[in-house]
Amino acid sequence: MLDVLEKLFRNGMYGMMNAVPGTGITAAITTAFSATAAYYALFNSALSGEYALIPSFIKLDVATVPASATSMEAIIAIDVGNRVASGGTAFSLLTARSIGPIAQTMTVDARVGAVVAGAETASVVRCEQLVIKPSVPVIRDQYLIDFGLFGRLAHTVGTSRIVVPAEPVIVLPQQSFLFHLWVPGNTVTAGAYEFQAHFMRVPLAEI
């Protein structure tokens, strides 16, 4: 834990959040897993040998309930190259913020919403499948996908705040991180979520 905090102090924690609090970012209507549909996609465009990105958490607050939904599921995937193709809301470096003492230079391509991802490569790793909620999403539900960077949070299920533990992942230079989200039974009205995600930037020499 102290080692993680030391890295945090030196390198900073970076976060992204939708620009208008209370307004969700709309997802595509996706009722089953699709390798080319993602709600959140991030490309680490650092050069070989520079730095890795280590996710801390992803948080979704339900602003618009996906119509007729019966549950919510996701897959975390890592792949080589830039899989961020089009769609969604682009987050530039200006919307990333450093929580550490010094803002580090960083180059990422991140999109949230109805993201169209490029085709999987032969190197793709589907790290984990998550059942975020096994029942109908409710307005103002909050889903926190916790990657355990600061210690594992307990898995909780409720109508207001659900914590979903996920295995730690590292996004190396020239790799993409993809959060594939789908909602079985969703029709007509897509879900929209207030979005927040944090990750730590760590020089490869420190890993």
C-alpha positions in Angstrom: 0.0 0.0 0.0 2.8 2.4 0.9 4.5 1.6 -2.4 1.3 2.5 -4.3 1.0 5.8 -2.4 4.6 6.6 -3.1 4.1 6.1 -6.9 0.9 8.1 -6.6 2.8 11.0 -5.0 5.5 11.0 -7.6 3.4 10.4 -10.7 -0.1 11.6 -9.9 -3.6 10.1 -10.4 -5.5 11.2 -13.5 -9.2 11.3 -13.8 -11.9 11.9 -16.4 -15.5 13.0 -15.7 -18.4 14.0 -17.9 -18.4 17.8 -18.3 -22.0 18.5 -17.0 -22.9 17.0 -13.6 -26.3 15.5 -13.7 -26.2 14.8 -17.4 -25.4 11.3 -18.5 -23.4 10.1 -21.5 -25.6 7.9 -23.7 -24.5 4.4 -24.5 -25.4 2.5 -27.6 -28.3 0.0 -27.4 -26.3 -3.2 -26.9 -28.0 -6.3 -25.7 -25.1 -8.8 -26.0 -21.3 -8.6 -26.0 -19.8 -7.0 -29.1 -16.1 -6.7 -29.6 -16.6 -3.5 -31.7 -18.9 -1.8 -29.2 -17.6 -0.3 -26.0 -18.8 2.3 -23.5 -15.3 3.4 -22.5 -12.2 3.0 -24.6 -8.7 4.3 -23.8 -5.5 4.2 -25.8 -2.1 4.6 -24.2 -0.2 6.3 -27.0 3.1 6.5 -25.0 6.1 5.3 -26.8 7.7 2.0 -26.1 9.5 2.1 -22.7 7.8 5.3 -21.5 4.9 4.7 -19.1 1.9 2.4 -18.3 -1.6 3.3 -17.2 -3.1 1.5 -14.3 -6.8 1.8 -13.8 -8.1 2.6 -10.3 -11.9 2.6 -10.9 -14.7 3.2 -13.3 -17.9 4.8 -11.9 -21.3 4.9 -13.6 -24.3 6.8 -12.2 -27.6 5.9 -14.0 -29.1 9.1 -15.4 -31.4 7.4 -17.9 -32.6 3.9 -17.3 -32.1 1.6 -20.4 -35.6 0.6 -21.3 -36.8 -3.0 -20.7 -33.3 -3.9 -19.4 -33.1 -7.1 -17.3 -29.5 -6.9 -16.1 -26.1 -5.2 -16.9 -22.9 -6.9 -17.8 -19.4 -5.9 -19.0 -16.1 -7.3 -20.3 -12.7 -5.7 -19.6 -10.3 -6.2 -22.5 -6.7 -5.2 -23.4 -5.5 -5.2 -27.0 -2.5 -3.9 -29.0 -2.8 -0.8 -31.1 -5.4 1.9 -31.1 -8.8 0.3 -31.0 -10.5 3.7 -30.4 -12.2 4.2 -33.8 -15.1 6.6 -33.5 -18.3 7.6 -31.7 -18.8 8.5 -28.1 -17.6 11.6 -26.3 -13.8 12.4 -26.7 -11.9 13.3 -23.6 -8.8 15.3 -24.4 -5.8 16.0 -22.1 -7.5 19.2 -21.1 -10.2 17.2 -19.4 -7.8 14.9 -17.6 -6.7 16.2 -14.2 -3.7 15.3 -12.1 -4.4 14.7 -8.4 -0.7 14.4 -7.6 1.7 17.3 -6.9 2.9 17.7 -10.5 1.0 17.4 -13.7 2.9 14.9 -15.9 3.0 15.0 -19.7 0.7 12.3 -21.0 -0.9 11.3 -24.3 -4.1 9.3 -24.4 -7.0 8.9 -26.7 -10.2 8.3 -24.6 -13.8 8.1 -25.6 -17.0 7.4 -23.6 -20.5 6.6 -24.7 -21.6 4.9 -28.0 -18.0 4.0 -28.9 -17.2 2.1 -32.1 -14.1 0.1 -31.5 -11.8 -1.4 -34.2 -11.7 -5.1 -34.7 -9.9 -7.3 -32.2 -6.4 -8.3 -33.0 -4.9 -11.8 -32.4 -3.3 -10.4 -29.2 -6.5 -9.3 -27.5 -6.9 -10.4 -23.9 -10.4 -10.4 -22.4 -9.4 -10.0 -18.8 -12.7 -10.4 -17.0 -16.4 -10.6 -17.5 -18.5 -8.8 -14.9 -22.1 -9.0 -13.9 -22.6 -5.4 -12.7 -26.2 -5.8 -11.7 -28.2 -9.1 -12.1 -31.5 -7.2 -12.1 -33.2 -4.1 -13.6 -31.1 -0.9 -13.4 -32.7 1.9 -11.4 -32.4 5.6 -11.8 -29.6 7.0 -9.6 -28.0 3.6 -9.2 -24.3 4.0 -8.9 -21.9 1.3 -10.1 -18.3 1.3 -9.0 -15.9 -1.1 -10.8 -12.9 -1.3 -8.4 -9.6 -2.5 -9.8 -8.1 -2.9 -6.3 -5.3 -0.3 -6.7 -5.7 0.9 -3.1 -6.9 -2.3 -1.6 -9.9 -4.4 -2.4 -13.4 -3.0 -1.6 -16.1 -5.5 -0.6 -18.6 -6.5 -3.2 -21.9 -4.9 -2.4 -25.3 -5.0 -4.1 -28.1 -2.6 -3.4 -30.5 -0.2 -5.2 -28.3 2.8 -4.8 -24.6 1.8 -4.8 -23.0 -1.4 -6.1 -19.3 -2.1 -5.8 -18.0 -4.7 -8.4 -14.4 -5.9 -7.8 -12.3 -6.4 -10.9 -8.9 -7.9 -11.4 -6.0 -5.3 -11.7 -4.9 -4.6 -15.2 -2.0 -2.7 -16.7 -2.2 -0.8 -20.0 1.2 -0.8 -21.6 2.4 1.7 -24.3 0.5 1.3 -27.6 -2.2 -0.7 -25.9 -5.9 -0.1 -25.7 -8.2 -0.6 -22.7 -11.8 -1.4 -23.5 -14.8 -1.5 -21.2 -17.5 -3.4 -23.2 -20.9 -2.8 -21.6 -24.2 -4.4 -22.6 -27.7 -4.5 -21.2 -29.8 -7.6 -22.0 -33.4 -6.8 -23.0 -32.7 -3.1 -23.7 -35.0 -1.6 -26.4 -35.9 1.8 -27.8 -34.3 4.0 -25.1 -30.5 3.6 -24.5 -29.1 4.0 -21.0 -27.1 7.1 -20.1 -24.6 7.3 -17.3 -22.7 10.0 -15.5 -19.1 8.8 -16.0 -16.0 9.0 -14.0 -12.7 7.0 -14.2 -9.3 7.3 -12.6 -6.0 5.8 -13.4 -2.4 6.1 -12.4 0.5 6.9 -14.8 3.6 4.9 -13.9 7.0 4.9 -15.7 7.8 1.4 -16.9 11.0 1.5 -15.0 9.0 1.6 -11.7 6.9 -1.5 -12.5 
